[in-house]
Amino acid sequence: MNIKDGNIFESMRLVLPEHRALMAQIQRERMKRKRPVLTEERLEEMQYTLSEAIRDGRAVRVTVFTPERDVVLVGSVSVRGRELRVRTVNGVRAVDVRDVVGVEVVNNESR
């Protein structure tokens, strides 16, 4: 009997439906990405970039963490409380600032 990764049901031929659902849930939990831990220096750098972009009215590329994959939004930004609003060509997207993992200024030529 070969048990790996703590999955005691894997080697059994007969699996009850409730155990199958539990196995699927455990597998989904293992597949979720973990939120990256940003250094204080990185947070300050992103804050500076955002404040400069807002002040100068420049577009930025914002990378947003989601459990499935990173989402990249490009556009002008504004801040309301703990919410970052990114005005893209598809409309305005509101993003929690805790989910932002990257900010960089977009050159006017690449827009």
DSSP file (Angstrom, degrees, kcal/mol; ACC not computed):
  #  RESIDUE AA STRUCTURE BP1 BP2  ACC     N-H-->O    O-->H-N    N-H-->O    O-->H-N    TCO  KAPPA ALPHA  PHI   PSI    X-CA   Y-CA   Z-CA
    1    1 A M              0   0    0      0, 0.0     2,-0.7     0, 0.0    11,-0.0   0.000 360.0 360.0 360.0 119.8    0.0    0.0    0.0
    2    2 A N        -     0   0    0      9,-0.0     2,-0.5     2,-0.0     0, 0.0  -0.877 360.0-179.6-107.5 106.8    1.6    3.2   -1.2
    3    3 A I        +     0   0    0     -2,-0.7     2,-0.3     7,-0.1     5,-0.1  -0.920   7.5 174.3-107.7 123.8    0.3    6.3    0.6
    4    4 A K    >   +     0   0    0     -2,-0.5     3,-1.8     3,-0.4     6,-0.1  -0.953  58.5  10.5-130.7 152.6    1.8    9.6   -0.5
    5    5 A D  T 3  S-     0   0    0     -2,-0.3    -1,-0.1     1,-0.3     3,-0.1   0.733 121.5 -70.9  57.0  25.9    1.1   13.3    0.4
    6    6 A G  T 3  S+     0   0    0      1,-0.2     2,-1.1    -3,-0.1    -1,-0.3   0.640  93.9 140.3  72.6  13.1   -1.2   12.2    3.3
    7    7 A N    X   +     0   0    0     -3,-1.8     3,-0.8     1,-0.2    -3,-0.4  -0.752  23.6 176.2 -93.8  95.6   -3.9   10.9    1.0
    8    8 A I  T 3  S+     0   0    0     -2,-1.1     3,-0.3     1,-0.2    -1,-0.2   0.647  75.4  57.9 -75.7 -13.8   -5.1    7.7    2.6
    9    9 A F  T >  S+     0   0    0      1,-0.2     3,-1.4     2,-0.1    -1,-0.2   0.621  82.0  86.0 -88.8 -14.0   -7.8    7.1    0.1
   10   10 A E  T <  S+     0   0    0     -3,-0.8    -1,-0.2     1,-0.3    -2,-0.1   0.826  89.9  45.6 -61.3 -35.2   -5.5    7.0   -3.0
   11   11 A S  T 3  S+     0   0    0     -4,-0.3     2,-0.3    -3,-0.3    -1,-0.3   0.477  91.3 100.7 -90.8  -0.9   -4.6    3.4   -2.8
   12   12 A M    <   -     0   0    0     -3,-1.4     3,-0.1     1,-0.1    -3,-0.0  -0.626  58.7-153.9 -87.5 143.2   -8.2    2.1   -2.2
   13   13 A R  S    S+     0   0    0     -2,-0.3     2,-0.6     1,-0.2    -1,-0.1   0.849  85.0  54.4 -80.5 -36.4  -10.2    0.6   -5.0
   14   14 A L        +     0   0    0      2,-0.0     2,-0.5     0, 0.0    -1,-0.2  -0.887  68.2 179.3-104.8 119.3  -13.6    1.4   -3.5
   15   15 A V        -     0   0    0     -2,-0.6    -6,-0.0    -3,-0.1    -5,-0.0  -0.978  24.7-130.1-123.2 126.0  -14.1    5.1   -2.6
   16   16 A L    >>  -     0   0    0     -2,-0.5     4,-2.3     1,-0.1     3,-0.5  -0.387  25.7-114.9 -69.4 150.5  -17.3    6.4   -1.0
   17   17 A P  H 3> S+     0   0    0      0, 0.0     4,-2.2     0, 0.0     5,-0.2   0.872 116.4  52.2 -56.3 -39.7  -18.8    9.5   -2.7
   18   18 A E  H 3> S+     0   0    0      1,-0.2     4,-1.6     2,-0.2     5,-0.1   0.839 110.6  48.5 -67.9 -30.0  -18.3   11.6    0.4
   19   19 A H  H <> S+     0   0    0     -3,-0.5     4,-2.7     2,-0.2    -1,-0.2   0.869 108.3  54.1 -74.1 -36.1  -14.6   10.6    0.4
   20   20 A R  H  X S+     0   0    0     -4,-2.3     4,-2.2     2,-0.2    -2,-0.2   0.911 109.0  48.7 -62.4 -42.0  -14.3   11.4   -3.3
   21   21 A A  H  X S+     0   0    0     -4,-2.2     4,-2.2     2,-0.2    -1,-0.2   0.897 111.4  49.7 -64.2 -40.1  -15.7   14.9   -2.6
   22   22 A L  H  X S+     0   0    0     -4,-1.6     4,-2.5     2,-0.2    -2,-0.2   0.901 109.4  51.7 -65.3 -40.7  -13.2   15.3    0.3
   23   23 A M  H  X S+     0   0    0     -4,-2.7     4,-2.2     1,-0.2    -2,-0.2   0.913 110.5  48.6 -61.4 -42.3  -10.3   14.1   -2.0
   24   24 A A  H  X S+     0   0    0     -4,-2.2     4,-2.2     2,-0.2    -2,-0.2   0.890 111.3  49.9 -65.2 -39.6  -11.3   16.7   -4.6
   25   25 A Q  H  X S+     0   0    0     -4,-2.2     4,-2.2     2,-0.2    -2,-0.2   0.914 110.4  49.7 -65.6 -43.0  -11.5   19.5   -2.0
   26   26 A I  H  X S+     0   0    0     -4,-2.5     4,-1.9     1,-0.2    -2,-0.2   0.912 111.0  50.2 -61.6 -42.4   -8.1   18.6   -0.6
   27   27 A Q  H  X S+     0   0    0     -4,-2.2     4,-1.5     1,-0.2    -2,-0.2   0.897 109.4  50.6 -64.0 -40.9   -6.6   18.6   -4.1
   28   28 A R  H  X S+     0   0    0     -4,-2.2     4,-0.9     1,-0.2    -1,-0.2   0.901 109.0  52.0 -63.3 -40.6   -8.2   22.0   -4.9
   29   29 A E  H  < S+     0   0    0     -4,-2.2     3,-0.5     1,-0.2    -1,-0.2   0.881 109.2  50.0 -63.7 -37.9   -6.7   23.4   -1.7
   30   30 A R  H  < S+     0   0    0     -4,-1.9    -1,-0.2     1,-0.2    -2,-0.2   0.814 107.6  54.8 -68.9 -30.2   -3.2   22.2   -2.6
   31   31 A M  H  < S+     0   0    0     -4,-1.5    -1,-0.2    -5,-0.2    -2,-0.2   0.676  83.6 106.7 -79.8 -17.5   -3.5   23.7   -6.1
   32   32 A K  S  < S-     0   0    0     -4,-0.9     2,-0.2    -3,-0.5    36,-0.1  -0.343  72.0-122.3 -64.8 139.8   -4.3   27.3   -4.8
   33   33 A R        -     0   0    0     34,-1.5     2,-0.3    33,-0.1    -1,-0.1  -0.526  22.2-123.4 -78.8 149.8   -1.5   29.7   -5.1
   34   34 A K        -     0   0    0     -2,-0.2    -1,-0.0     1,-0.1     0, 0.0  -0.742  27.9-106.1 -94.0 142.9   -0.2   31.4   -2.0
   35   35 A R        -     0   0    0     -2,-0.3     2,-0.1     1,-0.1    -1,-0.1  -0.478  40.2-116.4 -65.8 130.7   -0.1   35.2   -1.7
   36   36 A P        -     0   0    0      0, 0.0     2,-0.7     0, 0.0    -1,-0.1  -0.401  20.5-125.5 -69.3 147.3    3.4   36.5   -2.1
   37   37 A V        -     0   0    0     -2,-0.1     2,-0.3    64,-0.0    64,-0.0  -0.852  26.2-151.2 -95.4 117.4    4.9   38.3    0.9
   38   38 A L        -     0   0    0     -2,-0.7     2,-0.1     1,-0.1    63,-0.0  -0.689  12.5-122.1 -92.5 140.9    6.2   41.8   -0.2
   39   39 A T     >  -     0   0    0     -2,-0.3     4,-2.3     1,-0.1     5,-0.2  -0.333  24.3-112.4 -74.1 161.2    9.1   43.5    1.6
   40   40 A E  H  > S+     0   0    0      1,-0.2     4,-2.3     2,-0.2     5,-0.2   0.878 119.7  53.9 -60.7 -38.1    8.6   46.9    3.2
   41   41 A E  H  > S+     0   0    0      2,-0.2     4,-2.2     1,-0.2    -1,-0.2   0.911 108.2  48.4 -63.6 -43.0   11.0   48.3    0.5
   42   42 A R  H  > S+     0   0    0      2,-0.2     4,-2.3     1,-0.2    -2,-0.2   0.896 110.8  51.4 -64.7 -41.1    8.9   46.8   -2.3
   43   43 A L  H  X S+     0   0    0     -4,-2.3     4,-2.3     1,-0.2    -2,-0.2   0.911 110.9  47.8 -62.5 -42.9    5.7   48.2   -0.8
   44   44 A E  H  X S+     0   0    0     -4,-2.3     4,-2.5     2,-0.2    -1,-0.2   0.886 110.3  52.6 -64.5 -39.0    7.2   51.7   -0.5
   45   45 A E  H  X S+     0   0    0     -4,-2.2     4,-2.3     2,-0.2    -2,-0.2   0.912 110.8  46.6 -63.2 -43.4    8.4   51.5   -4.1
   46   46 A M  H  X S+     0   0    0     -4,-2.3     4,-2.5     2,-0.2    -2,-0.2   0.897 112.0  51.1 -65.7 -40.1    4.9   50.6   -5.3
   47   47 A Q  H  X S+     0   0    0     -4,-2.3     4,-2.6     2,-0.2    -2,-0.2   0.910 111.0  48.2 -63.5 -42.5    3.4   53.4   -3.2
   48   48 A Y  H  X S+     0   0    0     -4,-2.5     4,-2.4     2,-0.2     5,-0.2   0.926 111.7  49.6 -63.1 -44.9    5.9   55.9   -4.6
   49   49 A T  H  X S+     0   0    0     -4,-2.3     4,-2.3     1,-0.2    -2,-0.2   0.911 112.7  47.8 -61.0 -43.6    5.2   54.8   -8.2
   50   50 A L  H  X S+     0   0    0     -4,-2.5     4,-2.6     2,-0.2     5,-0.2   0.928 111.7  48.7 -63.2 -46.2    1.4   55.1   -7.7
   51   51 A S  H  X S+     0   0    0     -4,-2.6     4,-2.4     1,-0.2    -2,-0.2   0.894 112.7  48.3 -64.5 -38.9    1.6   58.5   -6.1
   52   52 A E  H  X S+     0   0    0     -4,-2.4     4,-2.5     2,-0.2     6,-0.2   0.911 112.6  48.8 -64.9 -42.3    3.8   59.8   -9.0
   53   53 A A  H  X>S+     0   0    0     -4,-2.3     5,-2.0    -5,-0.2     4,-1.1   0.900 113.2  46.6 -65.6 -40.7    1.5   58.3  -11.6
   54   54 A I  H  <5S+     0   0    0     -4,-2.6     3,-0.3     3,-0.2    -2,-0.2   0.927 114.1  48.0 -66.3 -44.7   -1.6   59.8  -10.0
   55   55 A R  H  <5S+     0   0    0     -4,-2.4    -2,-0.2    -5,-0.2    -1,-0.2   0.904 120.3  36.9 -62.2 -42.6    0.1   63.2   -9.6
   56   56 A D  H  <5S-     0   0    0     -4,-2.5    -1,-0.2    -5,-0.2    -2,-0.2   0.516 106.6-122.7 -89.9  -5.7    1.4   63.3  -13.2
   57   57 A G  T  <5 +     0   0    0     -4,-1.1     2,-0.2    -3,-0.3    -3,-0.2   0.834  58.0 153.6  68.7  32.8   -1.7   61.6  -14.7
   58   58 A R      < -     0   0    0     -5,-2.0    19,-0.4    -6,-0.2    -1,-0.2  -0.598  45.9-110.8 -95.3 155.6    0.3   58.8  -16.2
   59   59 A A        -     0   0    0     47,-0.3    47,-2.5    -2,-0.2     2,-0.3  -0.545  34.0-164.1 -81.5 149.3   -0.9   55.2  -17.0
   60   60 A V  E     -AB  75 105A   0     15,-2.7    15,-2.2    45,-0.3     2,-0.6  -0.902  22.2-127.5-130.4 160.1    0.4   52.3  -15.0
   61   61 A R  E     -AB  74 104A   0     43,-3.4    43,-1.6    -2,-0.3     2,-0.5  -0.955  30.1-165.2-107.2 114.1    0.6   48.5  -15.3
   62   62 A V  E     -AB  73 103A   0     11,-3.3    11,-2.9    -2,-0.6     2,-0.6  -0.887   8.3-153.9-106.7 125.6   -0.9   47.0  -12.1
   63   63 A T  E     -AB  72 102A   0     39,-2.9    38,-2.8    -2,-0.5    39,-1.3  -0.889  14.4-164.0-100.0 123.3   -0.3   43.3  -11.3
   64   64 A V  E     -AB  71 100A   0      7,-3.4     7,-2.8    -2,-0.6     2,-0.3  -0.913  14.0-130.5-113.7 130.4   -3.1   41.9   -9.1
   65   65 A F        +     0   0    0     34,-3.4     5,-0.2    -2,-0.4   -30,-0.1  -0.613  30.2 168.6 -78.5 133.2   -2.8   38.6   -7.2
   66   66 A T        -     0   0    0     -2,-0.3   -33,-0.1     3,-0.3    -2,-0.0  -0.957  46.3-112.7-133.6 155.4   -5.7   36.1   -7.5
   67   67 A P  S    S+     0   0    0      0, 0.0   -34,-1.5     0, 0.0     3,-0.1   0.789 116.2  43.3 -59.6 -26.9   -5.5   32.5   -6.3
   68   68 A E  S    S-     0   0    0      1,-0.3     2,-0.3   -36,-0.1    -3,-0.0   0.928 128.9 -34.5 -84.2 -49.0   -5.7   31.2   -9.9
   69   69 A R        -     0   0    0     -5,-0.1    -1,-0.3   -36,-0.1    -3,-0.3  -0.974  67.5 -81.5-164.8 165.9   -3.3   33.6  -11.6
   70   70 A D        -     0   0    0     -2,-0.3     2,-0.5    -5,-0.2    -5,-0.2  -0.594  38.6-148.7 -78.5 141.7   -2.0   37.1  -11.7
   71   71 A V  E     -A   64   0A   0     -7,-2.8    -7,-3.4    -2,-0.3     2,-0.5  -0.944   5.4-152.4-112.7 131.5   -4.1   39.7  -13.5
   72   72 A V  E     -A   63   0A   0     -2,-0.5     2,-0.4    -9,-0.2    -9,-0.2  -0.913  11.6-173.3-108.8 125.5   -2.5   42.7  -15.2
   73   73 A L  E     -A   62   0A   0    -11,-2.9   -11,-3.3    -2,-0.5     2,-0.5  -0.950   4.6-163.3-117.2 136.2   -4.5   45.9  -15.6
   74   74 A V  E     +A   61   0A   0     -2,-0.4    15,-0.4   -13,-0.2     2,-0.3  -0.979  41.8  74.2-123.0 127.5   -3.2   48.9  -17.6
   75   75 A G  E    S-A   60   0A   0    -15,-2.2   -15,-2.7    -2,-0.5    13,-0.2  -0.976  79.9 -43.1 164.8-172.1   -4.6   52.3  -17.3
   76   76 A S  E     -C   87   0B   0     11,-1.3    11,-3.2    -2,-0.3     2,-0.3  -0.527  56.7-147.6 -82.0 153.7   -4.9   55.4  -15.2
   77   77 A V  E     +C   86   0B   0    -19,-0.4     2,-0.3     9,-0.2     9,-0.2  -0.859  20.5 178.7-126.4 155.7   -5.4   55.0  -11.4
   78   78 A S  E     -C   85   0B   0      7,-1.7     7,-3.2    -2,-0.3     2,-0.4  -0.962  21.9-133.3-145.7 158.3   -7.1   56.7   -8.5
   79   79 A V  E     +C   84   0B   0     -2,-0.3     2,-0.4     5,-0.2     5,-0.2  -0.948  18.9 177.8-120.5 133.8   -7.3   55.7   -4.8
   80   80 A R  E >   -C   83   0B   0      3,-2.9     3,-1.6    -2,-0.4     2,-0.3  -0.897  66.0 -58.3-133.0 103.8  -10.4   55.6   -2.6
   81   81 A G  T 3  S-     0   0    0     -2,-0.4    -1,-0.0     1,-0.3     0, 0.0  -0.465 121.0 -15.6  63.9-122.7   -9.7   54.3    0.9
   82   82 A R  T 3  S+     0   0    0     -2,-0.3    15,-2.1    -3,-0.1     2,-0.4   0.046 120.8  95.8 -99.8  24.5   -8.3   50.8    0.6
   83   83 A E  E <   -CD  80  96B   0     -3,-1.6    -3,-2.9    13,-0.2     2,-0.6  -0.956  58.9-155.3-122.4 132.3   -9.4   50.5   -3.0
   84   84 A L  E     -CD  79  95B   0     11,-3.6    11,-2.8    -2,-0.4     2,-0.6  -0.919  11.9-155.1-104.2 123.8   -7.4   51.2   -6.1
   85   85 A R  E     -CD  78  94B   0     -7,-3.2    -7,-1.7    -2,-0.6     2,-0.6  -0.890   7.0-166.5-104.8 121.2   -9.5   52.1   -9.2
   86   86 A V  E     -CD  77  93B   0      7,-2.9     7,-2.6    -2,-0.6     2,-0.9  -0.926   9.8-151.4-110.2 119.4   -7.9   51.3  -12.5
   87   87 A R  E     +CD  76  92B   0    -11,-3.2   -11,-1.3    -2,-0.6     5,-0.2  -0.799  28.3 171.0 -92.2 105.7   -9.5   52.9  -15.6
   88   88 A T  E >   - D   0  91B   0      3,-3.0     3,-1.2    -2,-0.9   -13,-0.1  -0.426  52.5 -94.9-103.4-179.3   -8.8   50.6  -18.5
   89   89 A V  T 3  S+     0   0    0    -15,-0.4     3,-0.1     1,-0.2   -14,-0.1   0.726 126.6  53.6 -69.1 -20.2  -10.1   50.5  -22.1
   90   90 A N  T 3  S-     0   0    0      1,-0.3     2,-0.3     3,-0.0    -1,-0.2   0.357 124.3 -87.4 -94.3   4.3  -12.8   48.0  -20.8
   91   91 A G  E <   -D   88   0B   0     -3,-1.2    -3,-3.0     2,-0.1     2,-0.5  -0.779  64.2 -35.5 122.9-168.8  -14.0   50.2  -18.0
   92   92 A V  E     -D   87   0B   0     -2,-0.3     2,-0.5    -5,-0.2    -5,-0.2  -0.807  48.7-165.5 -98.2 130.3  -13.1   50.9  -14.4
   93   93 A R  E     -D   86   0B   0     -7,-2.6    -7,-2.9    -2,-0.5     2,-0.5  -0.962   9.7-147.7-114.9 130.1  -11.9   48.0  -12.2
   94   94 A A  E     -D   85   0B   0     -2,-0.5     2,-0.4    -9,-0.2    -9,-0.2  -0.845  19.9-175.5 -97.1 130.8  -11.8   48.3   -8.4
   95   95 A V  E     -D   84   0B   0    -11,-2.8   -11,-3.6    -2,-0.5     2,-0.3  -0.983  29.2-118.4-129.9 135.3   -9.0   46.4   -6.7
   96   96 A D  E >   -D   83   0B   0     -2,-0.4     3,-2.0   -13,-0.2     4,-0.4  -0.568  24.6-133.3 -68.7 131.8   -8.2   45.9   -3.0
   97   97 A V  G >  S+     0   0    0    -15,-2.1     3,-0.9    -2,-0.3    -1,-0.1   0.753 103.9  65.7 -62.5 -23.0   -4.8   47.4   -2.4
   98   98 A R  G 3  S+     0   0    0    -16,-0.3    -1,-0.3     1,-0.2   -15,-0.1   0.706  98.3  54.7 -70.7 -18.1   -3.8   44.3   -0.4
   99   99 A D  G <  S+     0   0    0     -3,-2.0   -34,-3.4   -35,-0.1     2,-0.4   0.527  82.4 104.9 -90.9  -7.0   -4.1   42.3   -3.7
  100  100 A V  E <   +B   64   0A   0     -3,-0.9   -36,-0.2    -4,-0.4     3,-0.1  -0.622  36.1 167.1 -78.6 125.9   -1.7   44.5   -5.6
  101  101 A V  E     +     0   0A   0    -38,-2.8     2,-0.3    -2,-0.4   -37,-0.2   0.453  63.3  22.3-116.4  -5.7    1.7   42.8   -6.1
  102  102 A G  E     -B   63   0A   0    -39,-1.3   -39,-2.9   -56,-0.0     2,-0.4  -0.953  52.3-178.8-163.0 142.8    3.3   45.0   -8.7
  103  103 A V  E     +B   62   0A   0     -2,-0.3     2,-0.3   -41,-0.2   -41,-0.2  -0.988  11.7 165.4-142.7 130.5    3.0   48.6  -10.2
  104  104 A E  E     -B   61   0A   0    -43,-1.6   -43,-3.4    -2,-0.4     2,-0.2  -0.997  37.4-109.9-145.1 147.9    5.0   50.1  -13.0
  105  105 A V  E     -B   60   0A   0     -2,-0.3     2,-0.4   -45,-0.2   -45,-0.3  -0.523  30.8-135.0 -76.4 139.0    4.6   53.2  -15.1
  106  106 A V        -     0   0    0    -47,-2.5   -47,-0.3    -2,-0.2     2,-0.1  -0.800  17.5-122.7 -95.6 133.7    3.7   52.6  -18.7
  107  107 A N    >   -     0   0    0     -2,-0.4     3,-0.8     1,-0.1     4,-0.5  -0.480  19.1-124.4 -70.4 146.3    5.5   54.6  -21.4
  108  108 A N  G >  S+     0   0    0      1,-0.2     3,-0.8     2,-0.2    -1,-0.1   0.814 108.6  60.2 -62.7 -30.5    3.3   56.6  -23.6
  109  109 A E  G 3  S+     0   0    0      1,-0.2    -1,-0.2     2,-0.1    -3,-0.0   0.815 102.2  52.1 -68.8 -29.6    4.7   54.9  -26.7
  110  110 A S  G <         0   0    0     -3,-0.8    -1,-0.2     1,-0.2    -2,-0.2   0.522 360.0 360.0 -88.0  -4.7    3.6   51.4  -25.6
  111  111 A R    <         0   0    0     -3,-0.8    -1,-0.2    -4,-0.5    -2,-0.1   0.479 360.0 360.0 -79.5 360.0   -0.1   52.3  -24.9
